Amino acid sequence: MSYKNELFALCEGLNCQYRENEPLKAHTTFKIGGNAAVMVFINSEECLTQLIRFMNEKNVRYFVLGKGSNILADDSGFEGVILRMGRDFSHIELTGDTDIYCSAGASLSEVCKTALDNSLTGLEFAYGIPGTAGGGLYMNAGAYGGELKDVIKTAGYISHNGEIKEINAADMALDYRTSIFAQKKDMIITHMVFSLKKGDKTEIKAKMDELMEKRRSKQPLEYPSAGSTFKRPAGSYASLLIEQCGLKGLTVGGAQVSEKHSGFVINKGGASFRDVMELTGKVHDIVLEKTGFSLELEPIILK
Ligand SMILES: Cc1cc2nc3c(=O)[nH]c(=O)nc-3n(C[C@H](O)[C@H](O)[C@H](O)COP(=O)(O)OP(=O)(O)OC[C@H]3O[C@@H](n4cnc5c(N)ncnc54)[C@H](O)[C@@H]3O)c2cc1C
């Protein structure tokens, strides 16, 4: 591919690591996916901005990957550039009395720990969601009655023409597992600020521990997955419908509807993209036939 040499030179100039033919299964919690032609490990806003400008100029396909915890990647991989946000781009800082700033690659759980360390309440629900802050905001991640919509104040993003902009919470179109970032797909989140409240450290810790224990006891965390496989349909719960239809344990190849939590499809070992698609297709059809609910996949398909 003609763009590669220029891209690699740009990365070297920005001191930003890259790899060719990088297996996506090593970067998704489902442990599924073929190779990405190139993966670049983002280390700063400057690096991200320059790369987005380059990709747009050269018309190179790219995909922004957080922790890969809501991704189902195709077995044939991705013929383009994966911009991996993570450890190298994970600054977290208390700003003002009750605000926390973080880079998009910061782990959501680490942001929760910073809130705890500073006796700030509001983010307890997010402790244990295994993604980055950027991926969380894109998905409006939520759990146990809370969602990022409740605590986000502002975010910074790079627009499709490479400009750096700020956006307020009210303009983010945050709703159940969606946001303006998910709808427009060309706004790359660089950082964000959460607005929290002063609280009691012991109570905050107790809540975080209680919710983490719920996750450990109810979710099949011992297997690779992308968390809840289907979105919650209006008027019911995907896991309830799947259980009512007797689909716990249903298996295709290495993919299985978890016996422990019917809302999760797990990778029992060697599951492929095709296995998961076939299994979730079956679940969809049986649930539709028996209950009238049409379940929609929650993970983002990367192909
Ligand atoms: C065991 C388990 C439990 C889970 N529990 C929950 C839960 O309780 N609640 C919940 O909501 N989710 C849950 N999830 C799903 C997942 O963790 C969340 O959706 C998480 O917010 C995804 O973050 P990520 O960094 O992994 O994003 P990824 O999965 O890497 O990406 C998700 C989407 O966000 C986009 N994206 C990522 N970063 C950026 C950025 N900086 N700018 C623009 N777009 C970006 C990607 O392009 C992609 O479209 C769970 C997953 C697992 C495996």
The ligand as an SDF file (V2000), in Angstrom:
LIG
                    3D

 53 58  0  0  0  0  0  0  0  0999 V2000
  -17.1630   -8.2330   30.6470 C   0  0  0  0  0  0  0  0  0  0  0  0
  -17.7450   -6.9880   30.0390 C   0  0  0  0  0  0  0  0  0  0  0  0
  -18.6380   -6.2270   30.7670 C   0  0  0  0  0  0  0  0  0  0  0  0
  -19.1990   -5.0580   30.2180 C   0  0  0  0  0  0  0  0  0  0  0  0
  -20.0710   -4.3330   30.9630 N   0  0  0  0  0  0  0  0  0  0  0  0
  -20.6150   -3.2130   30.4380 C   0  0  0  0  0  0  0  0  0  0  0  0
  -21.5310   -2.4330   31.1980 C   0  0  0  0  0  0  0  0  0  0  0  0
  -21.8480   -2.7240   32.3490 O   0  0  0  0  0  0  0  0  0  0  0  0
  -22.0590   -1.3210   30.6090 N   0  0  0  0  0  0  0  0  0  0  0  0
  -21.7270   -0.9500   29.3460 C   0  0  0  0  0  0  0  0  0  0  0  0
  -22.2390    0.0780   28.8580 O   0  0  0  0  0  0  0  0  0  0  0  0
  -20.8690   -1.6810   28.5980 N   0  0  0  0  0  0  0  0  0  0  0  0
  -20.3040   -2.7920   29.1110 C   0  0  0  0  0  0  0  0  0  0  0  0
  -19.4200   -3.5100   28.3720 N   0  0  0  0  0  0  0  0  0  0  0  0
  -19.1110   -3.0950   26.9840 C   0  0  0  0  0  0  0  0  0  0  0  0
  -17.8980   -2.1460   26.8680 C   0  0  0  0  0  0  0  0  0  0  0  0
  -17.0050   -2.3500   27.9390 O   0  0  0  0  0  0  0  0  0  0  0  0
  -18.3140   -0.6780   26.8500 C   0  0  0  0  0  0  0  0  0  0  0  0
  -19.1730   -0.3950   25.7630 O   0  0  0  0  0  0  0  0  0  0  0  0
  -17.0910    0.2580   26.7860 C   0  0  0  0  0  0  0  0  0  0  0  0
  -17.5280    1.5570   27.0200 O   0  0  0  0  0  0  0  0  0  0  0  0
  -16.3690    0.2200   25.4310 C   0  0  0  0  0  0  0  0  0  0  0  0
  -15.1430    0.9400   25.5730 O   0  0  0  0  0  0  0  0  0  0  0  0
  -13.8440    0.5410   24.7400 P   0  0  0  0  0  0  0  0  0  0  0  0
  -12.7810    1.4730   25.0970 O   0  0  0  0  0  0  0  0  0  0  0  0
  -13.5550   -0.8920   24.9190 O   0  0  0  0  0  0  0  0  0  0  0  0
  -14.3600    0.8560   23.2670 O   0  0  0  0  0  0  0  0  0  0  0  0
  -14.1830   -0.0820   21.9830 P   0  0  0  0  0  0  0  0  0  0  0  0
  -14.9290   -1.3450   22.2350 O   0  0  0  0  0  0  0  0  0  0  0  0
  -12.7840   -0.1770   21.6020 O   0  0  0  0  0  0  0  0  0  0  0  0
  -14.9640    0.8030   20.9040 O   0  0  0  0  0  0  0  0  0  0  0  0
  -16.3700    0.9690   20.9740 C   0  0  0  0  0  0  0  0  0  0  0  0
  -16.7500    2.0540   19.9570 C   0  0  0  0  0  0  0  0  0  0  0  0
  -16.2400    3.3010   20.4230 O   0  0  0  0  0  0  0  0  0  0  0  0
  -15.4860    3.9200   19.3990 C   0  0  0  0  0  0  0  0  0  0  0  0
  -14.4250    4.6870   20.0510 N   0  0  0  0  0  0  0  0  0  0  0  0
  -13.5510    4.2630   20.9930 C   0  0  0  0  0  0  0  0  0  0  0  0
  -12.7660    5.2560   21.3990 N   0  0  0  0  0  0  0  0  0  0  0  0
  -13.1350    6.3460   20.6870 C   0  0  0  0  0  0  0  0  0  0  0  0
  -12.6860    7.6950   20.6430 C   0  0  0  0  0  0  0  0  0  0  0  0
  -11.6870    8.1390   21.4160 N   0  0  0  0  0  0  0  0  0  0  0  0
  -13.2970    8.5560   19.7810 N   0  0  0  0  0  0  0  0  0  0  0  0
  -14.3090    8.1280   18.9930 C   0  0  0  0  0  0  0  0  0  0  0  0
  -14.7730    6.8630   18.9920 N   0  0  0  0  0  0  0  0  0  0  0  0
  -14.1940    5.9860   19.8310 C   0  0  0  0  0  0  0  0  0  0  0  0
  -14.9430    2.7830   18.5500 C   0  0  0  0  0  0  0  0  0  0  0  0
  -14.6220    3.2330   17.2290 O   0  0  0  0  0  0  0  0  0  0  0  0
  -16.1340    1.8290   18.5720 C   0  0  0  0  0  0  0  0  0  0  0  0
  -17.0620    2.2100   17.5700 O   0  0  0  0  0  0  0  0  0  0  0  0
  -18.8500   -4.6740   28.8950 C   0  0  0  0  0  0  0  0  0  0  0  0
  -17.9210   -5.4340   28.1700 C   0  0  0  0  0  0  0  0  0  0  0  0
  -17.3590   -6.5770   28.7360 C   0  0  0  0  0  0  0  0  0  0  0  0
  -16.3730   -7.3630   27.9440 C   0  0  0  0  0  0  0  0  0  0  0  0
  1  2  1  0
  2  3  1  0
  2 52  2  0
  3  4  2  0
  4  5  1  0
  4 50  1  0
  5  6  2  0
  6  7  1  0
  6 13  1  0
  7  8  2  0
  7  9  1  0
  9 10  1  0
 10 11  2  0
 10 12  1  0
 12 13  2  0
 13 14  1  0
 14 15  1  0
 14 50  1  0
 15 16  1  0
 16 17  1  0
 16 18  1  0
 18 19  1  0
 18 20  1  0
 20 21  1  0
 20 22  1  0
 22 23  1  0
 23 24  1  0
 24 25  2  0
 24 26  1  0
 24 27  1  0
 27 28  1  0
 28 29  2  0
 28 30  1  0
 28 31  1  0
 31 32  1  0
 32 33  1  0
 33 34  1  0
 33 48  1  0
 34 35  1  0
 35 36  1  0
 35 46  1  0
 36 37  1  0
 36 45  1  0
 37 38  2  0
 38 39  1  0
 39 40  1  0
 39 45  2  0
 40 41  1  0
 40 42  2  0
 42 43  1  0
 43 44  2  0
 44 45  1  0
 46 47  1  0
 46 48  1  0
 48 49  1  0
 50 51  2  0
 51 52  1  0
 52 53  1  0
M  END
$$$$
